[in-house]
Amino acid sequence: MTSPGLPSGPDPAAAPESAEPSAPAPQHVADGEAALSRTVDGSDPAGHGGEQRLKISCVILTMGTRPAELRRAVTSVLEQEGAELELIVVSNGAELPPLPEDVKTVRLPENIGIPEGRNHGVKAADGDIVLFLDDDGWYRSRDLARHVSGRFAADPGLGIVTFRIVDPDGGPDQRRYVPRLRAGDPLRSSRVTTFLGGAAAVRRAAFDAAGGLPGGFFYAHEESDLAWRVLDAGYHIEYDAEAVMYHPSTHPSRHEDFYRLNARNRVWLVRRNLPWPLALSHLGVWIGITVLRVRSLSALRAWFRGFGEGWRGDCGRRRPMRWSTAWRMTLAGRPPVI
């Protein structure tokens, strides 16, 4: 996956997310109850008495550096069949190439980062479900939108679906794209506790209940922030191996800003979302993992510099999750200290 202004790649200390045993139904809170039961036409959310049609909005964020790849992504969205769908392309401080007339565009004067750029795209969206697609990814199946719409229509407690990412050249699915600890079998679907930002679908009601993506993060860990708040609103998240996004195989490159932002945002993530006993445990675990995994002294210095910035900087509103949400994450295979 790629990011505006930064090389692609996971957190250097990040472990994939865990496969989980069967998880219990979420405990809905007051704010989530109405969102989970509401449908676009007021009908039974399970679709009894007729198939429910949920409108889908696809948001593509681009810096304008890959016009050919962007055209391929746009085409793959517009060719979707069997679903009501709109496409929004957000230019993150860049000029856009010519696009079809029915594509909405949002033009930002400067690169404001991945999460805030996507937030602007969601603001322009009318759909009940929001797809996020990287500008160098695409959908090969024309049934992807219909499949996603059906998943959300059938399960009103489903907040986010994260997709399987496939190498178009036939290479093996990469473990770092499977968001769980036991990532050895990418063909197995399961509940998870985070998602992949450029290969996912989010229920708009869940997105709004969570407060959207944390715009100040710029890059790194914004998906986990949204995922944890969606879980705390009473929804669940699923890795769906049948929902496929194609993306060229990449080798993550890292420089000092990569390490700094990963560390700063990890501190912000736990400051915003975890009760203090869990927050301190989480950070202790990640300091240990980072020291063991990162071999470069310059990278470690950048990481610890970002760690300090995370404590000094404004992380936004603190809204610690309920202990019951932390327990649900544990049952899903990844307690929020890992």
C-alpha positions in Angstrom: 0.0 0.0 0.0 1.2 3.5 -0.6 1.1 6.8 1.1 1.3 10.4 -0.1 4.8 11.8 0.4 6.1 8.7 2.3 7.4 5.3 1.2 5.1 2.4 1.7 5.4 -0.3 4.3 4.2 -1.4 7.7 5.2 -0.3 11.1 8.7 -1.8 11.5 7.7 -3.4 14.8 4.2 -4.4 13.6 3.1 -8.0 13.9 0.1 -9.0 11.7 -3.2 -9.5 13.5 -4.6 -12.7 14.9 -7.0 -15.2 13.7 -9.7 -15.5 16.2 -12.0 -18.0 17.6 -15.7 -17.4 17.1 -16.5 -14.0 18.6 -19.7 -13.3 20.4 -22.1 -10.7 19.1 -21.0 -7.2 20.0 -22.5 -5.4 23.0 -24.1 -2.3 21.4 -24.1 1.0 23.2 -26.7 3.7 23.0 -25.0 5.6 20.2 -24.5 2.5 18.2 -28.0 1.0 18.6 -29.7 3.3 16.1 -26.8 3.2 13.7 -26.8 -0.6 13.6 -30.5 -1.0 13.1 -30.9 1.9 10.6 -31.1 1.1 6.9 -31.3 3.4 3.9 -35.0 2.9 3.4 -36.1 2.0 6.9 -36.7 -1.6 6.0 -35.7 -4.7 7.9 -31.9 -4.5 7.9 -31.6 -8.3 7.3 -33.4 -7.7 4.0 -36.6 -9.7 4.7 -39.3 -9.0 2.2 -36.9 -8.0 -0.6 -33.2 -7.4 -1.2 -31.8 -4.3 0.5 -29.9 -2.0 -1.7 -27.1 0.0 0.0 -25.5 2.8 -2.0 -21.7 2.6 -2.2 -19.3 5.5 -2.4 -15.7 4.7 -3.5 -13.0 7.2 -2.4 -9.7 7.2 -4.2 -6.9 9.5 -2.8 -4.1 10.5 -5.2 -1.1 12.7 -5.3 -1.3 12.8 -9.1 2.0 11.0 -9.6 0.5 7.8 -11.1 -2.0 9.0 -13.8 -2.0 5.6 -15.7 -2.6 3.7 -12.5 -5.3 6.1 -11.4 -7.1 5.6 -14.7 -7.0 1.8 -14.2 -8.4 2.2 -10.7 -11.2 4.5 -11.8 -12.1 2.2 -14.6 -12.3 -0.8 -12.3 -14.7 1.1 -10.1 -16.9 2.4 -12.9 -17.2 -1.1 -14.3 -18.8 -2.5 -11.2 -22.1 -4.2 -11.7 -25.2 -4.9 -9.6 -24.7 -2.0 -7.1 -25.6 1.6 -6.8 -22.2 3.3 -6.8 -20.6 6.7 -7.0 -16.9 7.5 -7.3 -15.0 10.4 -5.6 -11.4 11.1 -6.5 -9.5 13.3 -4.0 -6.4 15.2 -5.2 -4.1 15.5 -2.2 -2.3 18.7 -3.3 -2.0 17.7 -7.0 -3.5 18.3 -10.4 -5.9 15.7 -11.6 -5.8 14.1 -15.0 -9.0 14.2 -17.1 -11.6 12.0 -15.6 -15.1 10.8 -16.7 -17.8 13.4 -16.2 -19.7 11.3 -13.6 -16.7 11.2 -11.2 -16.9 13.6 -8.3 -13.6 15.4 -7.6 -12.3 17.0 -4.4 -9.3 19.2 -4.9 -7.1 19.9 -1.9 -4.5 22.8 -2.2 -1.8 20.8 -0.4 -0.9 17.3 0.8 -2.7 17.0 4.1 -2.0 13.4 4.6 -3.8 10.1 4.1 -6.5 10.2 6.9 -7.6 13.8 6.4 -7.6 13.4 2.7 -9.9 10.4 3.0 -12.0 12.3 5.5 -12.6 15.0 2.8 -13.6 12.3 0.4 -16.1 10.9 2.8 -17.6 14.3 3.4 -18.4 14.5 -0.4 -19.9 10.9 -0.4 -23.6 10.1 -0.3 -23.3 6.3 0.2 -24.3 4.1 3.0 -21.0 2.2 2.5 -17.6 3.8 1.8 -14.9 2.0 -0.2 -11.3 3.2 0.1 -9.1 2.4 -2.8 -5.4 3.3 -3.4 -4.7 4.9 -6.7 -2.4 2.1 -7.7 -4.8 -0.7 -6.8 -7.9 -1.9 -8.7 -10.7 -4.4 -8.7 -10.6 -7.2 -11.2 -14.0 -8.6 -10.4 -17.0 -6.5 -11.5 -19.0 -8.1 -8.6 -16.9 -6.6 -5.8 -19.3 -3.8 -5.0 -22.3 -6.1 -5.1 -20.6 -8.6 -2.8 -19.7 -5.8 -0.3 -23.2 -4.4 -0.4 -24.7 -7.8 0.3 -22.3 -8.4 3.2 -23.3 -5.1 4.9 -27.0 -5.5 4.1 -27.1 -9.0 5.7 -25.3 -8.0 8.9 -26.2 -4.7 10.4 -23.5 -5.2 13.1 -20.8 -5.3 10.5 -18.8 -2.0 10.6 -15.8 -2.7 8.4 -14.8 -5.3 5.8 -11.1 -5.5 4.9 -10.1 -7.1 1.6 -7.5 -9.7 0.5 -4.8 -8.1 -1.5 -3.5 -10.1 -4.5 -0.4 -9.6 -6.6 -1.5 -9.3 -10.2 1.6 -11.1 -11.4 0.7 -14.2 -9.5 3.1 -13.8 -6.6 2.1 -15.1 -3.2 -0.2 -13.1 -1.0 2.0 -11.2 1.5 1.5 -11.8 5.2 1.8 -8.1 6.0 -1.4 -7.5 4.1 -3.4 -10.0 6.3 -4.4 -8.0 9.4 -4.1 -10.6 12.1 -1.4 -12.4 14.1 -1.9 -15.7 12.4 -1.5 -14.6 8.8 -0.3 -17.8 7.2 -3.5 -18.6 5.3 -4.7 -15.5 3.5 -7.6 -17.5 2.0 -9.3 -17.8 5.4 -11.7 -15.2 6.4 -12.1 -14.2 10.1 -13.0 -11.4 12.4 -10.1 -9.0 13.1 -9.5 -5.8 15.0 -8.0 -3.5 12.4 -8.1 -3.1 8.6 -6.0 -2.1 5.5 -6.7 1.6 4.7 -6.6 1.3 0.9 -8.4 -2.0 0.6 -11.5 -1.8 2.8 -15.2 -0.9 3.0 -16.7 1.0 6.0 -20.3 1.4 7.0 -20.9 5.2 6.9 -22.8 5.1 10.2 -19.9 3.3 11.9 -17.4 5.8 10.4 -19.5 8.7 11.7 -20.0 7.1 15.1 -16.2 6.7 15.4 -15.6 10.3 14.5 -13.8 9.5 11.2 -10.1 9.0 10.6 -7.7 11.0 12.9 -6.6 13.7 10.5 -3.6 14.8 12.5 -1.9 11.5 12.1 -0.9 12.2 8.5 0.3 8.7 7.9 0.5 5.4 10.0 -1.9 3.8 12.5 -4.9 5.9 11.4 -6.7 2.6 10.5 -6.2 1.2 13.9 -7.6 4.4 15.5 -10.7 4.2 13.4 -11.0 0.4 13.9 -10.8 0.6 17.7 -13.5 3.3 17.9 -15.7 1.4 15.5 -15.4 -1.6 17.8 -16.1 0.5 20.8 -19.3 1.7 19.1 -20.5 -1.9 19.0 -19.7 -3.0 15.5 -17.3 -5.8 14.4 -14.7 -6.0 11.6 -14.1 -8.8 9.2 -11.3 -9.9 6.9 -13.1 -11.2 3.8 -10.8 -13.4 1.7 -13.5 -13.4 -1.1 -13.3 -9.6 -1.5 -10.1 -9.0 -3.6 -8.2 -5.9 -4.5 -5.3 -6.2 -6.9 -2.1 -4.3 -6.0 1.5 -4.7 -7.4 3.9 -6.4 -5.1 6.1 -3.8 -3.3 9.0 -3.9 -1.0 8.6 -1.4 1.8 11.3 1.3 2.0 11.9 3.2 5.2 13.5 6.5 6.1 13.7 8.5 9.3 10.3 10.1 8.9 8.7 6.7 8.5 10.1 5.5 11.8 9.3 8.9 13.5 5.7 9.0 12.4 5.1 5.3 13.2 6.3 5.9 16.8 4.5 9.3 17.3 1.2 7.9 16.0 1.5 4.7 18.1 1.7 6.9 21.2 -1.2 9.0 20.0 -3.2 5.9 19.2 -3.0 4.5 22.8 -3.3 8.0 24.4 -6.6 8.5 22.5 -8.1 5.1 22.9 -6.8 2.9 25.8 -7.4 3.0 29.5 -4.1 3.9 31.1 -3.2 0.4 32.4 -3.5 -0.9 28.9 -1.9 2.1 27.3 1.3 1.8 29.4 1.4 -2.0 28.8 1.0 -1.5 25.1 3.8 1.0 24.8 6.1 -1.1 26.9 5.5 -4.1 24.6 6.2 -2.0 21.5 9.4 -0.5 22.9 10.7 -4.0 23.5 9.7 -5.2 20.0 11.2 -2.2 18.3 14.5 -2.5 20.1 14.7 -6.2 19.1 13.7 -5.7 15.5 15.1 -2.4 14.3 18.9 -2.9 13.6 19.7 0.6 12.4 20.9 3.1 15.1 19.7 6.1 13.0 16.2 4.4 12.6 16.1 3.8 16.4 16.9 7.4 17.1 14.2 8.5 14.8 11.7 6.1 16.4 12.5 7.3 19.9 12.3 10.9 18.7 8.8 10.3 17.4 8.0 8.5 20.7 8.8 11.7 22.6 6.8 13.8 20.1 3.8 11.5 20.8 3.9 12.4 24.5 4.4 16.1 23.9 2.1 16.6 21.0 -1.7 17.1 20.9 -3.2 13.7 20.1 -6.8 15.0 19.9 -9.7 13.9 22.0 -9.1 11.1 24.5 -11.9 8.6 24.5 -10.7 5.4 26.2 -12.5 2.3 25.1 -14.6 0.3 27.5 -13.0 -2.7 29.1 -15.7 -4.9 27.5 -14.3 -3.7 24.1 -10.8 -4.7 25.1 -12.2 -8.1 26.1 -13.9 -8.5 22.7 -10.6 -7.7 21.0 -8.9 -10.3 23.2 -11.5 -12.9 22.2 -10.9 -11.9 18.6 -7.2 -13.0 19.0 -5.5 -9.6 19.5 -5.7 -7.9 22.9 -5.0 -4.2 22.6 -1.6 -4.5 24.2 0.0 -6.1 21.1 
